[in-house]
Amino acid sequence: MNNRYHTYRLLATVAMLTALCGAEAQTAPELPRVVVNIMIDQLRTDYMEAFSPLYGTRGFRRLMSEGRLYAQPEYPFVSPDRASAVACFASGATPYDNGIPSQRWLDRKTLRPVYCVDDGRYSGNMTAEATSAEHLTVSTMGDELKIATEGKAVVLSIAPQRDAAVLLAGHSADACFWLNDLTGQWCSSSYYGPFPQWALAYNNTLSPARYLDGKVWVPSNDLTGNFNYFIGGSVGKPFSHHFRGDRAYRQMKASPLVNEEVNRFALQSMQMTGMGIDHVTDMLMLTYYAGNFDHASVQECPMELQDTYVRLDKALGELMDAVESRVGKGRALFVVTSTGCSDAPKSTDLARYRIPTGVFDMTKAQMLLNMYLIAVYGQGQWVETSLNDEIYLNLKLMEQRNVNQGEALDRSASFLIQMAGVKDVYTSRRLELCGTTSDAARLRNAYNPHRSGDIIVQINPGWTLLNSSTHEERISRETYMGFPLIFLGTNIRSEKIETPVTMDRVAPTVTQALRIRAPNGCAKRPLF
């Protein structure tokens, strides 16, 4: 019996020592030296695939063949714009939680529109725009990386547009840059500290302000000019665009030339900040443009759109090659995706094709609603104002008059739903009490209790939402727009996944790959 007992203990000890030795021999997966998050404004899967005969081998083709491709990502809320999409990507939270329901909303105290990154407390560097990330009420991937590394990680954000640059940068980035519409120089905010001397030197020698005046955009090669994907298009339709006058830099930012400029400045930034040279993971946030030239329709500029994708393909390849040349093959993690939104097409005479259409004037609607509420509750300015498709009621007046807010909202919705062109009306109360079905959840996720209006009016597809006070127009469309989500690089194996996924799961996926906490407003699990 004793011999058996000693033999058992000996075997158990040997097994334990073997396991410990095996554990010591194993090493944790290597962390990336740098994470490069690339948001491509208005990138579409159908266009990306349609123009593939025109691509090289280092951009889209490499991403799709070597990367982990999610073919059906979607934002978990309705009608994303660039600001709300970027904020969701960076924070892993929807507008309901992250505070960014759109590019603009209404300040109830002043009844004036608020731009999502405006902040008068912080002066601009190389710009008159006062800017911060204070409206973003949660942390981002970059913020959590700074916390986890006690500030040692370098976090940079570079984008053509101010909202994308700031919302990707988050609260604690080392630097955040966007292009000034008026001067063509890279600019920033004192919120992120003093303007770097190296960036000032770049502006003085290499920025668009130094070269755009003589720049001409023509098709990048003969193949681009002779390839035609669009029905009814003119094969080989030539184009030539100069960038001059007051709108020169705005036009450049709505062209593929801006992607080449983002690349140049990004690589200069990596060099000057020492990004990727040590064992502390750094993060680079970039935004590219994949919309049509100067926000024109496809019918107006079909060849320009094709050339935009060809040049974007080249820009992606050059960036990935340059980053890997700096940090080593397989030592960078690239995340490439889209804002999931697109410019609304310019007005078409739908009536000519007997397609139901019309104009819903929000200004007139709010005036009629106010007259109705006067008839019900007595004299008063019951409707304060409207912005986009949202109506703001005078909640203080209701409180003073002891008007039941829920009843007033229900009456308002019942009145508005009878108007021509209205598909549905959602009140703040209805959204707060909605169930967990996918459609209801997407509506609620797009709403923010502190910044959205009290009533949201949905108009029928094909109708134009007009605000005659601000002269804003928006055509209602509910067309599905597919876009990709691709991971490539450190510890990523090639795979194509057709299962639909939501974009609020990107942030926890990236932070898990870095072995740090997810952003504090993110409740979703990682993708892998």
N, C-alpha and C positions, 0 to 999 in steps of 0.2 A: 504494500500500500504506500509506504514511504517513498519507494523508488518511483512509483507512478506519479506521486505528488511532485517529487523533485524534477522528474522529466517534464511534467506539465509546466512547472514554473520556468524551467529552462527554455522551453519552446516559446512560452509567452513573452519572456524577456527578449529572446532573439527576434520575435515578430515585432515587438515594440521598437527595438533599436533599428530594425530594417525600415520601419515606417518613418521613424524620425530622420534617418539618413536620407530617405527618399524625399521627405518634405524639405530638408535643407538643400537638396540638390535642385529642387524646383525653384523657379524664379517667377515673379509676377510678370504679366504681359507688359511690354515696354509702353511707356506713356509717349504720346506725340510731343515733339519739340514745339510744334505750333499747330493751333487749330485755325483754319481759315473758313469762316462762314460767309458764303456768297449768296446774297439775295438778289435775284434778277427781276427787276420790275417788269411785269406783264409777260413774262416768259410763258409760252404755250406749248404743250406737247405736240399738237397737230402741226404747228409750224416747225418746231424743232425736228420732227421726223420728216416732214415734207421736203425740207431743204438739205437733207443728209447727203445727196449726191454731190453737193458743193463743198462739203467739209473736208478738212484734213484729218489726220489720225490722232492728234494730241488733245483735242478739245472734247466735244460732245461724244465722239465715237469712243474715246478712252473712258470717259465717265460711264457710258452705258455698257461697255464690255468688261471693264475691270471693277466697277463700283457695285455697291448694294443699292439697287434701284427700286424705289417704291413708285409703282406706276399710277396709283390712284390716291394721292394725298388730297386732303381738303381741309379748309379752315372750319372749325367747329362753330361758326356763327355766320349769319347771313350778311351779304353785301360787304365783304371786306374791301377796304381801300388800302392805300400804301401804308398809312400810319398804323391802322389797327392790325394789319397783317404783320408788319415788322415787330410791333410790340408783342404780339402773340408768339412769334418765332423766338424772340429774345428772352421772354419771361416764362413761356410755357403756361400762360394764363390767358383767359379770354377777356374781352373788354369789360365784362361784368366785374371782374376782379382786378384787372390791371389799370383801369382808369382811362383807357384810350379807346373810346368807341368810334372815333373817326378823326379826320384831320382837324375839324372844327366842331365846336359845340357852343352853346350859349351860356354866358355867365348870368345867373339869375339876379345877381345884385345890380349889375349895370345894364342888363339886357343887350349886351354887345357880344359878338362872336369872339371866341377864344381860339387861337391857333394852338395846336397840341404841344408845341415846345416853346411857346412864348413865355418869357419871365423877365419882367422889367428890373429885377434885382441884379441881373448879371449882364454886364455890357458885352458887346461883341468885339472880337479881335479881327481886324480887317473887314468889318461889316458893321452896319448900324443896327442889325437885328439883335435884340436882347433875348437870350436863349438859355434854357436849362432843361433837365430831365425830370423836374419836380412833379409834373403832372402824371408821370408814370409812377404808380403807387406801390409797385412791388420791385423786387430785385431781378436782375438778369443773369445770364450765364457769365458774362464778363465780371459782374459784381461778385458773384460767388467765387470765381477764380481768384480775384484780388483778395478776398477774405481768406480763402484756403491757403494762399501762399504768403499771407501777411504783407501783401503789397508788392511782393517781388516779381510777380508775373507782369509782363507788358501787355496792355490791352489797348488796341487802337481801333477806331472806326472811321471809315472813309466812304463818302457817298456823294453823288451829284446834288442830292436834295437834302435840305436841313432836317426835315422830320425823320427821314430814314437814318441819317448819320447819328442823330442824338438818341433816338429810341434804341438803336443797336448798341450804342456806346453805354447806355445805362447811366448810373450815377457816379461810378468811380473809375471810369476809363482814364488812362494816362493822357490821351489826346483824342479829339474828335474833329473831323474836318468835313466841310462841304464847299461847293463852288458858289461864289458870289455871282448872282444873276447880272449885276451891273458892271462889275470890274473884271470878271473872268479869273479872279485869284482865289486860291484856297483860303478859307476863313474858319473861324471857330468862336468859342465863347469863353469869357473869363471864368465860367463855371468849371471849366477843365484846366484852369491855371493859365500862366502866361503863354503867349504864342511863341513856339520854338524858333530859335534863330535859324535852324536849318530849313524850316518851312518858309520863313521869310526870304531866305536866299533862293529857294526854289521858285517862289513867286516872282522874284526879280529877274530870273533868268530863263525859266522853263515852263511857266504856267501858260494857259491859253491866252492870257492877256498879251503874251509875247509873240504868239504865232498865228492866232485865229484869223486875223484880218486878211491874210493872203492865202488862207486855206480853202481848198475846193474839194468837195466830196463828190466823187464819181464812183461807178462800180469798181469793186476791188479787183475784178478780173473779167475777161471776156465771157467765161462760162456763166458767171452770175448774170450778166446782161442778156444772155440768150436762153436762160432757163426760166420757165414760167409755170407756176403751180396754180395760179388763180384762174377760175373760170371766167371767160370773157375778157381776159387780159390781153395786152398787146405784147407779144414776144419781142424781146430786144428793145423795149421802150427805153430810150436813153434818159439819163438825168444828170444834172450838174448843179450843185448847190454851193453858193458862196455864203459866208457868215459875216454880214455887215449890218451896220445900223444899231438902233437901240435894242433890238431883240436878238442880237448876234449870239450872246452867250446862252440865252434861253433856248434858242434853236439848237445850239451845239449840245446842250444837255438833253435834248430830245432827238438825238442822233447817235449812231454807233461810235462816233468819234469820242464821245465822253467815256466809253469803256476803255479805250486806249489810254486816255488821260488818267483814269482811275488806276490803271495798271502801273503807269510810270510813277505816279505819286506814291502808290502803295509800296512799290519796291524800294523807292527812295526812303520811305518811312521805316521800312524794316531795317535798312542799312544803317540809318542814322540813330535808331533807338536800340540797336543791338538785339533785335528780336530773333529768337531761335538759336542763339549761340551758346546758351547754357542748358542745364538739365531741368530748369523750371519751365513748365509749359506756358507759352504765350498765346494770345488770341488776337486774330486780325479779322475785323468785320468789314465786309465790302458790299457795295450795292452797284449793280450794273443796270443798263436799260435795254429792253427788248421790244419797246413799243414802236409805232411808226413815226416817221419823220415829222417833227413839229406837231404831233398829235393828230395828224391827218388820217383819213379813212383809207382802208385797203384799196378801194376803187381809185383813189387819188394818187396813191404812191405805192403800187404793188412791188416794183423793182427795188425801191428803197427798203422795204421791209425784208425782202429776200437778202439784200446785201447786209442789212443789220444783223441777221442771224449768221451769215458767213463771217463777218468781222467779229461777232461775239464768240463764235467757235474758235477763231484764231486767238482772241484775247484770253479766253479760258485756258487754252493750251499753253500759251506763253507764260501766264501767271503760274500754273501748276509746275511747269518745268523750272521756272526761276526759283520758286519756293523750295522745290526738292533739290535743286542745285545748291541752295544755301544750307539746308538742314539735313539733307541726305534722303535717299530714296526710301519710302516707307516710314519716314519720321514726321510726316505731316498728315493731319486729318482734314480732309476737305468735305464741307457740307454745302451742297448746291441745291437751290430751290427757287421758287417764284413767290411773288406777292399774291398771286392768285386772282389778280384783278386786271382789268383792261380799260382803256379809254372807251367811253361810250361812243358809238358811231354817230356821225353827224346826221341831222334830220333827213329822212327820206320821205318822199311823198307816198306814204303807205296807202292813202285813199285811192291813188292811181291804180293800185293792184287790188282794191276792194278789201284791204286788210283793216279790221277795226282799229281805229285810232282816235285821238283827240288830245286836248290840252286841259290839264287840271291845274288851275291857278291857286296856289296855296294861300296867297295874300287875300284873295276874294273869299276863299273857304273860311279863313280865320275870322274875317269880318262878318260873314253870315252866321258863323257859330257864336260869335259874341252877341249878335242881335237875338239869336235864339235863347241864349242864357239870360239876357236881359228880360225877355218875355217870361222866363220861368222864375228867376230869382230877383228881379228888379234892376234898376239902373246901376251901372258899374262897368269897369273895364275888366271883364271876366277873363278875356284872352289877352295875354301880354304880348306875345309875338310868335313867329314861327321861323324855323331854320331848316333848310332841306325838306325832309318829309316829316318833321316833328313840330308839334304845337305845344307851346308852354302856357299853362293856365296860371291865373293869379291866385296862388294858394293862400297868400296872406289875406286877401279880400274874403275868400271863402271862410277862413278861420274867424275873421272879424264879424261876418254876417251869420255865423253858425250854420253854414251850408255843409252838408255831408259831402265830403270829397269823393267818396266812392260812388255816391249817387250821381254827382255832377259828371264824373268821368263816364259812367254808363250812359247817361243822357247824351253827352257829347258824341260818344261813339255811335249811338243809335241815330243821331242826326246826320253825322258825316257819312255813314255807310250808304245813305240814300242818294248821295251825289253821284252824278255821272262820272264814270272812269274809276271809281273806288272799288278795289278788290276786297280789302278788309281793313279794319281799324283795330289797333292794339293800344290799350291803355296801360299805364304803369302798373295798375292794380292787376290787370289780366296777366301781364308778363310775370309778375311776382308770384302769382298763384298757379302758373301753368304747370302742367305735368312734366314727365320726364321723357316723353316721346321725342324722337329725333327732330321733327319740325319745330315743336314748341321749344325744345332746349336750344336749338340754333337761334331762334328769335330772342330768347332770354339772354343767351350768352353775348349777343351783340348790343345789349342794353346795359347802361350803367346808371344806377339809381341816383347818383349825384350830378351827372352831366347830361343825361339824355332828357328829351322832352317828356311831357305827361301823356301825350297822344302821338302815336306813329301811324301815319296814313300810308297804306300800300295801294298803289294804283295799278291798273291792269297793264299787262305787257303791251307794248306798242304805243302807249300813251306817253305824253310829255309832261313831266312835273315842272311847272313854271312858278317862280316867285317873282311877281311883277315889281316888288319893292327893290329886290337886289338884282333883278334881271338874270338870275341863275336858271338854267334849264338842264333837265336830266331826262333822258329817255329810259323808260322802264323796260328791262330785259331780264329774263330768268334763264338764259341759255347757259348750259353747263360749259365750263372752260377747264379742260384738263391741264395739269402741269406736273412735272416730275419732282421727286425728292431723292437725292443721290448722296450716299456716303462713299468716300474713297480714301484709302490710305492706311494709316496705322491700325492693325488688327482687324481690318475689314476684308471679308471674302466676297467674291463676286456672286451676285444672286439677283434675280428679278422677282419681285413680290407684287402680286396683283391684288392682294387683299386691301381694301380701303383702310387708310389710317388718317388720324387727325394731326394737324400741325402743332398742337400744344404738347405733343409727345417728343418733339425734337429736342427741346431744351433738357429734359431729364435724360435723354439718350446721350447727349454730348457730355453732360456733367457726370454721368455714370462712367463713361469712357475715361474721364479724367480722375475718377475716384474722389469726387467732391460732392457736396450737397447740391440738390436741385434748387432753382430759384424759389423764394419763400412763398410765392403765390401759386406754385405749380403742384397740382395734386394728381397728375397723371403718371402712369408707369412708363418706363423706357420702352422703346421699340424692340431692342435686343440687348 
